[in-house]
């Protein structure tokens, strides 16, 4: 058996500043939604694993929160720890930037990347460029920032160049047996995924600032013999004034959030879901280390 036929398996960290499309890239690489997305920055708060297994390799992608250069509360400090710890024991790093946008925020993340680990630059949202010739000066500029193992322009949303990206990563995976079963796509359980889907709808359906003051707790998660999931969830808000903003007139906003989350859960779990959602005030939760730990923040 020659080297090209040996099975490879390894972890790849996906890093970058907020809102460059890391979670969208992960979902499209895996071929299924495992990490929540929204147009708002800093949607991802946890370390999320997405697994892709083909005939030759198992890619275990680790999606990380966007590195926070502002908002220094306990939550954001914890998110930054997740980013740095996720890069410790990986075979390669995907450093994601947004086409036509590279600034000091990206450089700050670049400085964090450890030496000795291959870094593949993924330039996302390449559809921003009207033609390829327009992109060349931008790519040449980025090539001077660091010695990258490869530079791959992609469009995650349009599934463009993702195969090329995988082939750029594959040689850096060590030889070895798969870590996960071939049909697994994430190491997160349904309880966690349910909370994330509900949190995604808060990000997508409420104002600019409100989502950053909320978190989700799954208080009860039961699977019946029929397969139906019964889920009771609480949305935590920081201030009493946030409650009516989240609930909306006659409960319309909360109903919309819960309905969209339930439909996504049913699609993900392949079964009916009964979802009850409440809103609770927990002042200062984002700066309370003990509460953050109880909410599952690392």
LODO-369710 format. One record per residue (C-alpha): residue number from 1; residue in three letters; x, y, z. Coordinates in steps of 0.05 Angstrom, whole numbers. Last residue first. Layout:
NUM:Ala:X:Y:Z;
...
% end
This chain:
298:Unk:-318:535:573;
297:Unk:-389:560:570;
296:Unk:-438:506:589;
295:Unk:-492:548:621;
294:Unk:-470:525:690;
293:Unk:-400:550:674;
292:Unk:-428:617:653;
291:Unk:-467:621:718;
290:Unk:-405:610:759;
289:Unk:-364:660:719;
288:Unk:-417:715:725;
287:Unk:-402:770:674;
286:Unk:-451:747:621;
285:Unk:-504:730:673;
284:Unk:-505:802:700;
283:Unk:-580:803:713;
282:Unk:-617:737:703;
281:Unk:-687:754:678;
280:Unk:-727:696:652;
279:Unk:-764:685:586;
278:Unk:-802:620:574;
277:Unk:-803:572:515;
276:Unk:-843:508:507;
275:Unk:-825:461:450;
274:Unk:-860:397:429;
273:Unk:-816:366:375;
272:Unk:-835:316:321;
271:Unk:-779:273:292;
270:Unk:-720:275:244;
269:Unk:-675:307:296;
268:Unk:-648:361:250;
267:Unk:-712:374:213;
266:Unk:-754:373:276;
265:Unk:-704:419:310;
264:Unk:-708:468:252;
263:Unk:-784:470:256;
262:Unk:-781:480:331;
261:Unk:-732:538:325;
260:Unk:-778:573:274;
259:Unk:-838:563:319;
258:Unk:-802:586:382;
257:Unk:-776:650:352;
256:Unk:-843:667:320;
255:Unk:-880:653:385;
254:Unk:-831:696:423;
253:Unk:-844:754:375;
252:Unk:-920:747:376;
251:Unk:-929:744:452;
250:Unk:-988:792:450;
249:Unk:-940:846:427;
248:Unk:-868:822:432;
247:Unk:-838:770:479;
246:Unk:-766:789:466;
245:Unk:-775:864:472;
244:Unk:-823:853:530;
243:Unk:-768:816:569;
242:Unk:-710:862:553;
241:Unk:-735:916:600;
240:Unk:-727:868:659;
239:Unk:-652:865:644;
238:Unk:-599:812:628;
237:Unk:-643:763:591;
236:Unk:-644:687:599;
235:Unk:-685:647:549;
234:Unk:-713:586:583;
233:Unk:-727:520:547;
232:Unk:-774:462:558;
231:Unk:-766:407:506;
230:Unk:-809:346:493;
229:Unk:-777:306:437;
228:Unk:-821:259:397;
227:Unk:-789:192:380;
226:Unk:-852:152:392;
225:Unk:-821:122:454;
224:Unk:-813:193:482;
223:Unk:-750:234:483;
222:Unk:-745:283:541;
221:Unk:-707:348:547;
220:Unk:-721:394:607;
219:Unk:-689:459:630;
218:Unk:-654:474:564;
217:Unk:-620:541:581;
216:Unk:-612:595:529;
215:Unk:-572:659:531;
214:Unk:-588:732:521;
213:Unk:-555:800:526;
212:Unk:-517:794:460;
211:Unk:-583:777:425;
210:Unk:-614:844:447;
209:Unk:-563:891:414;
208:Unk:-582:890:340;
207:Unk:-656:876:344;
206:Unk:-691:808:345;
205:Unk:-707:755:293;
204:Unk:-640:728:270;
203:Unk:-601:729:335;
202:Unk:-661:702:375;
201:Unk:-671:649:321;
200:Unk:-599:626:329;
199:Unk:-608:620:404;
198:Unk:-664:570:393;
197:Unk:-621:529:346;
196:Unk:-564:531:396;
195:Unk:-607:507:454;
194:Unk:-633:449:412;
193:Unk:-562:431:390;
192:Unk:-539:427:463;
191:Unk:-596:380:482;
190:Unk:-586:340:418;
189:Unk:-514:322:436;
188:Unk:-450:353:407;
187:Unk:-397:307:376;
186:Unk:-417:327:306;
185:Unk:-428:296:237;
184:Unk:-428:222:255;
183:Unk:-442:172:197;
182:Unk:-370:147:190;
181:Unk:-363:134:265;
180:Unk:-314:180:300;
179:Unk:-238:180:312;
178:Unk:-222:151:244;
177:Unk:-160:107:241;
176:Unk:-91:137:228;
175:Unk:-44:173:182;
174:Unk:-37:245:203;
173:Unk:-78:300:169;
172:Unk:-33:352:135;
171:Unk:-41:321:65;
170:Unk:-118:329:70;
169:Unk:-121:405:82;
168:Unk:-108:429:11;
167:Unk:-152:373:-17;
166:Unk:-208:397:29;
165:Unk:-201:468:4;
164:Unk:-203:446:-69;
163:Unk:-267:408:-54;
162:Unk:-295:471:-22;
161:Unk:-279:512:-85;
160:Unk:-350:538:-92;
159:Unk:-405:513:-47;
158:Unk:-446:576:-60;
157:Unk:-452:595:13;
156:Unk:-380:575:27;
155:Unk:-350:617:-30;
154:Unk:-277:599:-33;
153:Unk:-208:627:-49;
152:Unk:-154:577:-27;
151:Unk:-85:598:-3;
150:Unk:-39:541:19;
149:Unk:13:525:72;
148:Unk:13:600:88;
147:Unk:77:639:100;
146:Unk:49:701:133;
145:Unk:22:771:116;
144:Unk:55:774:47;
143:Unk:5:724:16;
142:Unk:-51:769:40;
141:Unk:-29:826:-7;
140:Unk:-22:778:-66;
139:Unk:-93:753:-54;
138:Unk:-120:824:-53;
137:Unk:-81:842:-117;
136:Unk:-109:780:-151;
135:Unk:-183:790:-134;
134:Unk:-200:840:-189;
133:Unk:-171:792:-240;
132:Unk:-220:739:-217;
131:Unk:-282:780:-235;
130:Unk:-338:818:-200;
129:Unk:-307:803:-132;
128:Unk:-357:795:-75;
127:Unk:-368:724:-100;
126:Unk:-303:708:-64;
125:Unk:-343:705:1;
124:Unk:-287:668:37;
123:Unk:-212:672:30;
122:Unk:-189:608:63;
121:Unk:-116:613:85;
120:Unk:-87:545:104;
119:Unk:-42:547:165;
118:Unk:4:488:179;
117:Unk:21:484:254;
116:Unk:93:496:273;
115:Unk:82:566:299;
114:Unk:17:578:336;
113:Unk:-36:625:309;
112:Unk:-47:683:356;
111:Unk:-13:734:311;
110:Unk:-63:718:255;
109:Unk:-121:734:301;
108:Unk:-93:804:314;
107:Unk:-79:811:239;
106:Unk:-152:798:223;
105:Unk:-174:853:270;
104:Unk:-120:899:241;
103:Unk:-152:896:172;
102:Unk:-171:850:115;
101:Unk:-235:860:77;
100:Unk:-240:850:1;
99:Unk:-258:776:10;
98:Unk:-271:757:82;
97:Unk:-218:719:121;
96:Unk:-216:648:147;
95:Unk:-153:617:177;
94:Unk:-162:542:170;
93:Unk:-113:511:219;
92:Unk:-79:444:213;
91:Unk:-64:380:252;
90:Unk:-96:406:315;
89:Unk:-75:399:387;
88:Unk:-68:470:413;
87:Unk:-113:510:366;
86:Unk:-178:498:403;
85:Unk:-146:526:467;
84:Unk:-135:594:434;
83:Unk:-206:601:407;
82:Unk:-240:573:470;
81:Unk:-200:622:513;
80:Unk:-226:679:469;
79:Unk:-297:656:483;
78:Unk:-282:656:558;
77:Unk:-258:728:554;
76:Unk:-321:744:515;
75:Unk:-367:714:569;
74:Unk:-327:745:626;
73:Unk:-335:815:597;
72:Unk:-284:847:551;
71:Unk:-329:873:496;
70:Unk:-277:888:443;
69:Unk:-222:848:407;
68:Unk:-263:784:409;
67:Unk:-238:726:368;
66:Unk:-295:698:327;
65:Unk:-322:637:364;
64:Unk:-291:571:342;
63:Unk:-310:517:292;
62:Unk:-270:453:301;
61:Unk:-268:411:238;
60:Unk:-256:337:245;
59:Unk:-236:313:175;
58:Unk:-237:238:167;
57:Unk:-198:213:107;
56:Unk:-193:168:47;
55:Unk:-263:142:31;
54:Unk:-298:203:60;
53:Unk:-313:226:131;
52:Unk:-334:297:148;
51:Unk:-343:316:222;
50:Unk:-364:383:249;
49:Unk:-343:402:320;
48:Unk:-369:465:354;
47:Unk:-330:504:407;
46:Unk:-380:552:436;
45:Unk:-401:624:428;
44:Unk:-419:628:354;
43:Unk:-464:687:337;
42:Unk:-406:736:345;
41:Unk:-425:782:287;
40:Unk:-497:788:265;
39:Unk:-515:761:196;
38:Unk:-536:696:229;
37:Unk:-508:625:235;
36:Unk:-514:564:279;
35:Unk:-464:507:275;
34:Unk:-482:435:258;
33:Unk:-522:447:194;
32:Unk:-507:392:143;
31:Unk:-459:380:85;
30:Unk:-398:377:130;
29:Unk:-360:428:87;
28:Unk:-423:469:79;
27:Unk:-437:472:153;
26:Unk:-365:489:170;
25:Unk:-362:545:119;
24:Unk:-427:575:145;
23:Unk:-397:572:215;
22:Unk:-333:607:194;
21:Unk:-368:661:152;
20:Unk:-324:723:164;
19:Unk:-371:749:217;
18:Unk:-324:752:277;
17:Unk:-248:747:268;
16:Unk:-219:682:244;
15:Unk:-209:610:263;
14:Unk:-229:541:237;
13:Unk:-188:489:275;
12:Unk:-173:424:238;
11:Unk:-171:357:275;
10:Unk:-144:294:244;
9:Unk:-154:229:207;
8:Unk:-117:198:148;
7:Unk:-127:131:115;
6:Unk:-67:105:75;
5:Unk:-76:99:0;
4:Unk:-33:159:-19;
3:Unk:24:130:23;
2:Unk:30:67:-19;
1:Unk:0:0:0;
% end
